């Protein structure tokens, strides 16, 4: 990992960041050590790197209104500008990361790093590992996939039901075909008889001309009458289908609660209020962060800063050096000008950190509430849109019903007219043929032929409808395999989302335990046998309900001189052991979330509690995990590290 290449050389240019006026440094892949005494701007340089990588946890130099950081990695350059506006620091530019959440947690391992602090404070480490995971978004995705799965299940079930219709439809088609053949044969026989009689009557053509005309009129009238009857039947079936659809739509409409625009406007107003509260919290958090970073930076650099509001100049560099080299712990407060101690200022910084964390928790709660209201508003609008669509369709159905009922009335009137005309023509033909037996037989044969033709047309229509239905079902059945594959894929997505959190937790525990065992073997702490994490469940009360939440419990196992092992607590860890544990936990998060794929840097500071030989071994171990490892060390600690590591001594 400690390879050196011109293509990946890093150039860093910093101006007016923390305690730095201006500096320019270069380093290659591998370990880079920032070494020197206290108050030599090592932490300021690390925070400058953090800023250009995407973090907001840095500050301007106290006497500057503008600052910048420029980072070149190979042929790519990244920038971050800082400016002071209305008492707050505003950042702009083109940083390495758009979102530095993962890096802040697991790559920027300064003293205030949340992963390191969580170990020291014996917090639930699981919350730190899972903080970058948007569980609410996962739940929303699961809900969407479940809805898609249910829709696919419904379609597949519908196809299965349709498949059960096919045998009956095929039987029906076969029977109709047989019936059609029988009717065609019957019609052929009747037509043959009619032809025989017609041939015998050809000689009487002139006498029978009137009769033939009446018969033609009768046939035409019967055909038109049958056509009208079929149209009436078709419209009646359409009306039945429309009425059935209308009833289903009205049932669906009744199930949807009618919503007023006022309800949605009320939700939007709540969302706006919550967002305003969140914006206000953001402002407060930013202001607190600026104050914390400013004070922390001054503590790190041991520089005395006077109250900017008084308009006085800062002390000379020589005076600051004299104060730092004195044996007293007293310093001059840079906000009020009174003599105080660094411990009191550190306590104040700690209190500010606590207040900031409290506000950040409130902000997360506001974000969650905004998401819930946004989902509710989306649901309301969807239901309102659905009701509108149902109303439009019902109006269309009502218009179609009116049109078809009106048409049926017209057709029924026409049917009555045609029925009267057929009866009149039949009477006229019967009267013309009353004296001719063959003519009477011919009339009866025409009647029979007419009836058979009507029945044959009906059979043909039923066959066509049956074939259409079979074709529709077969088309739907052809979709079955594709729908089943889609359903399996959706089920896989649901299962993957449901197990994603569990996989991350398991991997985090595995990574920590594996690397912790390896590091403890290397560092060889006396009587410290093992430090490991166990996944457990704990019942907690949320509101009026009790829910089960996952926890990461940290176990400390020690051994006595006689070899007997016992479990200890984090509180009894030495400062060195605690720092090592925090760093390894951060490393586990770095690996689990694949932070190296987003950013190849790992920054480490405030490791003075770890003795030099162990620190050297720990840095050797960490440099295998990241392409660029930048560590701030005291001179005496840096001497214990490999001479091949790059060193920056002047900032």
HELIX and SHEET records of a PDB file:
HELIX    1   1 UNK A    6  UNK A    8  5                                   3    
HELIX    2   2 UNK A   42  UNK A   53  1                                  12    
HELIX    3   3 UNK A  101  UNK A  106  1                                   6    
HELIX    4   4 UNK A  114  UNK A  120  1                                   7    
HELIX    5   5 UNK A  125  UNK A  130  1                                   6    
HELIX    6   6 UNK A  135  UNK A  200  1                                  66    
HELIX    7   7 UNK A  202  UNK A  204  5                                   3    
HELIX    8   8 UNK A  205  UNK A  255  1                                  51    
HELIX    9   9 UNK A  261  UNK A  301  1                                  41    
HELIX   10  10 UNK A  308  UNK A  310  5                                   3    
HELIX   11  11 UNK A  317  UNK A  325  1                                   9    
HELIX   12  12 UNK A  342  UNK A  432  1                                  91    
HELIX   13  13 UNK A  437  UNK A  478  1                                  42    
HELIX   14  14 UNK A  480  UNK A  523  1                                  44    
HELIX   15  15 UNK A  570  UNK A  572  5                                   3    
HELIX   16  16 UNK A  575  UNK A  592  1                                  18    
HELIX   17  17 UNK A  595  UNK A  598  1                                   4    
HELIX   18  18 UNK A  612  UNK A  622  1                                  11    
HELIX   19  19 UNK A  635  UNK A  638  1                                   4    
SHEET    1   A 5 UNK A  20  UNK A  27  0                                        
SHEET    2   A 5 UNK A  10  UNK A  17 -1                                        
SHEET    3   A 5 UNK A  66  UNK A  73 -1                                        
SHEET    4   A 5 UNK A  76  UNK A  85 -1                                        
SHEET    5   A 5 UNK A  88  UNK A  94 -1                                        
SHEET    1   B 5 UNK A 108  UNK A 109  0                                        
SHEET    2   B 5 UNK A 601  UNK A 604  1                                        
SHEET    3   B 5 UNK A 628  UNK A 633  1                                        
SHEET    4   B 5 UNK A  30  UNK A  35  1                                        
SHEET    5   B 5 UNK A 646  UNK A 648  1                                        
SHEET    1   C 2 UNK A 330  UNK A 332  0                                        
SHEET    2   C 2 UNK A 339  UNK A 341 -1                                        
SHEET    1   D 3 UNK A 528  UNK A 542  0                                        
SHEET    2   D 3 UNK A 545  UNK A 559 -1                                        
SHEET    3   D 3 UNK A 565  UNK A 568 -1                                        
END                                                                             
